[in-house]
Structures are given as structure tokens and as C-alpha cells.
Amino acid sequence: MAFNQIQFQHGMSIPEFLRSFGTEAQCAEAIKAARWPEGFRCPRCASSDHYVVGHGARKLFQCNGCRHQTSLTAGSLMAHTKLPLTT
């Protein structure tokens, strides 16, 4: 049988992946860190002052300066999905 390059590629194992991204909160933190590595920045006015709006699964970040609201997934591949982040 031929050697399967994809099956034996370097990276995280399934248990390591699930420890890092197994819950909705872990996925949200990973997306937040990737999207705003130096902390939240408003996409409209670049202010860092914000607060979190909402009490459901998906929270919105609202800028204190211009009151613009954005989510973790806005502008990404997952922008309009209703699926959980773990999916």
C-alpha cells in the first residue's frame, strides 16, 4: 500500500485538538485571539474601548466611541452561519 501523505502530516493529534478547541468558549477565545491579537479594535473607528452586548451564544462587541457592533465571526467564512463554533 502506498504511503498516505495526508494521513501522516505533522500537526495536532485529535486529543490535542479537542483539548484546545473542544468547547464553544475555547473556540471563541481562539477566534478572538486570531482576529484581534493586540485586543479589540473597532473596524470602523479603530477605538479599543468596547463592551459586550448580548446574553446568548453569540455576543456582539460594541464600540464605546462610535457604537458600531461587530461579532467574532463578522467578515469571515463563518459570518452568516448559525452553526456552533465547534462545528
C-alpha positions as CSV (number, residue, x, y, z in Angstrom):
1,M,0.0,0.0,0.0
2,A,1.3,3.5,-0.9
3,F,2.3,5.9,1.9
4,N,-0.5,8.4,2.5
5,Q,1.0,11.9,2.9
6,I,-2.2,13.5,4.3
7,Q,-2.7,10.8,7.0
8,F,0.9,11.3,8.3
9,Q,1.2,15.1,8.2
10,H,2.7,17.0,11.2
11,G,0.4,18.9,13.5
12,M,-2.0,18.4,16.4
13,S,-3.4,15.0,17.2
14,I,-7.2,14.7,17.7
15,P,-7.0,14.6,21.5
16,E,-4.7,17.7,21.5
17,F,-7.2,19.5,19.1
18,L,-10.1,18.6,21.3
19,R,-8.3,19.9,24.4
20,S,-7.6,23.2,22.7
21,F,-10.9,23.7,20.8
22,G,-13.4,21.3,22.4
23,T,-15.9,23.8,23.8
24,E,-17.7,26.8,22.4
25,A,-15.8,29.1,24.8
26,Q,-12.4,27.7,23.8
27,C,-13.3,28.3,20.1
28,A,-14.5,31.8,20.8
29,E,-11.2,32.7,22.6
30,A,-9.1,31.2,19.8
31,I,-11.1,33.3,17.2
32,K,-10.8,36.4,19.3
33,A,-7.0,36.0,19.7
34,A,-6.6,35.4,16.0
35,R,-8.9,38.3,15.0
36,W,-7.6,40.9,17.5
37,P,-4.1,39.7,18.7
38,E,-3.5,43.0,20.5
39,G,-7.0,43.3,21.9
40,F,-10.3,44.5,20.4
41,R,-10.2,47.3,17.7
42,C,-13.3,48.7,16.2
43,P,-13.4,48.1,12.5
44,R,-15.0,51.5,11.9
45,C,-13.0,53.9,14.1
46,A,-10.1,51.7,15.5
47,S,-11.0,52.5,19.1
48,S,-10.2,49.9,21.7
49,D,-12.9,50.9,24.2
50,H,-15.8,48.5,24.0
51,Y,-18.3,46.4,25.9
52,V,-20.0,43.1,25.2
53,V,-23.7,43.1,24.2
54,G,-26.0,40.1,24.3
55,H,-26.5,37.1,26.5
56,G,-26.9,34.3,24.0
57,A,-24.3,32.0,22.5
58,R,-23.0,34.7,20.1
59,K,-22.1,38.0,21.7
60,L,-21.5,41.3,20.0
61,F,-18.7,43.7,20.7
62,Q,-19.9,47.3,20.7
63,C,-17.5,50.3,20.4
64,N,-17.8,52.9,23.1
65,G,-16.8,55.7,20.6
66,C,-19.0,55.1,17.5
67,R,-21.4,52.5,18.9
68,H,-20.6,50.2,16.0
69,Q,-21.3,46.5,16.7
70,T,-19.3,43.6,15.4
71,S,-19.1,39.9,16.2
72,L,-16.2,37.4,16.3
73,T,-17.2,35.9,13.0
74,A,-18.1,39.1,11.1
75,G,-16.2,39.3,7.8
76,S,-15.1,35.6,8.0
77,L,-16.2,32.4,6.4
78,M,-18.4,31.8,9.3
79,A,-20.1,35.3,9.1
80,H,-23.6,34.2,8.4
81,T,-23.7,30.7,9.8
82,K,-25.9,29.7,12.7
83,L,-23.8,26.6,13.4
84,P,-21.9,26.4,16.7
85,L,-18.2,27.4,16.5
86,T,-17.3,23.8,17.5
87,T,-18.8,22.5,14.2
